[in-house]
Each structure stands twice: as C-alpha cells, then as structure tokens.
C-alpha cells in the first residue's frame, strides 16, 4: 500500500511539473492550394517532396484538385494514394475546387454528392493520412454531426490545431431562392465545432489555437467590437464568412492564448506569406506556397515562418507545366 501511495504521489508530481513546464518547440508545414494553373500532379509531388523533414510534426494540405480537373473517383483515389505515401503525418483540409464546382453529366450541381464522397475517401478514420499517422478527433465523433468528419483537431504540446471546412468561394453561399441548405447546415456544424475547440483550449489551459481553412474569413478586417454579421463581400451580396468571423473573434477575446488562422488566399503580386497580428489574433495566408512554421511556446513571437525558398522554383515550374 505504501509503495502504491508513493508511486501515485510521484506520478501526480510529475504531471503537475510537466503541466507547469514550457512546451518544447515544434514545426509543421502547410501546402497551399495552388492548383489553378495546371500541372497539379507535378505540383503536389514537388510539395510533398518539400515536406519530408523528420522534425515536421505534421503537414496540412489544402485541397486535392484543381478547378479544371475532373471530379472523378479515379482522381480522388489517386490523390489519396499520393497523400498516404507522404513521409510525414498529413491532414487534408477541403477546398472549393474539390467539390463545390462539380457537376454531373447532365450539367447539374454535384457538390453535395462529391463532398460526401470526399468524406468517405479522405476522412474515414480518426487518424491522419501519411506513412506515419497521428490520431485526430473528428467532429463526426459527435452523434449530431456525424456527417462532418473533415473537421478534425489534434493537440501537440500545448497547442491545439484544427481544420474547419470554410471553402474559398464565399463559404459556398449560393444566392438562390429558398433554403441554402448545405451552407446553413454547415454553419451550424462549424459553430458547434468552434465553440467546442475553444472550450477545450480554455479548460486545458493551452497556449494557442491554430485553425486551418481554404477560405480567408478576413478576421483582421474589422475593428474589435464591430465584427459585423452582415458585412458585404467585395462582389456584393451576403458575406458567407460573416458568422464564422464574428464567432472566432468573440471566442478569441475570451481565450487567454494566441489564435492563429491559416488559409490559402492568393497573395498579392511579389508578396510572400507573413503573419499579421491584432492583439492575440493572428492571420496568415500562404497562397500557393509550401510554408513551414516553428512554434516556440513562451517565446515572442510564438510563431515564426521559415524563409520561403521554393517561390522562384515553383514559379518556373508552373511556366514549364503550361
């Protein structure tokens, strides 16, 4: 009995010490969605070759196909095999070109059917893809939202990482008469997901939350306290990102750590990826780059970008692909 009591005390002290100690640094990579200029297969092969370093904890790939490529099971399956051959754990965040623009042989939208097929092929298990897999917690583990396995989270050290299905085409908001069912149902699921993520981060006193999506919700575009639910996008009409932007801003204000949003919005000509901050809210658009970040909990800044070394090489390769 004395041995058991001593062992329990030692384990308790070790756990408390580990909790109070700063988390070790970590590195991860993001493959931007640059599949609009052709040569998608070659681009993906180069990107996966660029993220083989053994010290990368994981890689997030945004999107699997370009707009001009077919929405076929054959292509989906081939891309899944490519991702499964990746040396590092790989998590896929869906892009608009993967499903929302797909049409059937009669020319009608096949968006919902194709999105469901993606879910079957790329998110069937609570693990990442890649030769070395890491466990993930999927939104589909909640009985009410079994249809949303693409939203996943994982924790490394004292940082929570998560994907959120927010496609770049105005969050797939359709200006049509009647109920915009896919958009509205996903809003409900994403609202539940975001609240759950930040609740977990607060309860476990994590240092940061990092969110990955294709679409840019423009989290830094409005002043604190004036986050508008009906901010109009540049093209007019309803802003499909208004609710997630408002919710993320509200949740970040109640969270004591850093919140970094990473998306694949196109970069301005000549620009390179850079993190912008407002208070504890950070934003990074990676465009079509392969970007690597180092996370140093307790350091200032906590998130640091590696120099983008493959920009010129990628640009030359794109021209060759054309």
Protein Blocks (a to p, Z undefined) as FASTA:
>chain_A
ZZmmmmmmmmmmmmmmmmmpccddddddddddffkngjklmmmmmmmmmmmcfklmbdcd
ehjbdfkbccbfklmmmmmmmmmmpmbdcdddddfklmmmpccfkopafklmmmmmmmmm
mmmbccdedjbdcddddfklpmklmmlmmbccddehjaccddddddfkloopacdehjdf
klmmmmmmmmmmmmmmmmmmmmnopabdcdddfbdghlmlpcehiacfklccfkgpjdfk
lmmmmmmmmmmmmpcbdcddddfbdcdehiacddddehjbccddekjaccdddddehiac
fbdcdddfklmmmmmmmmmmZZ
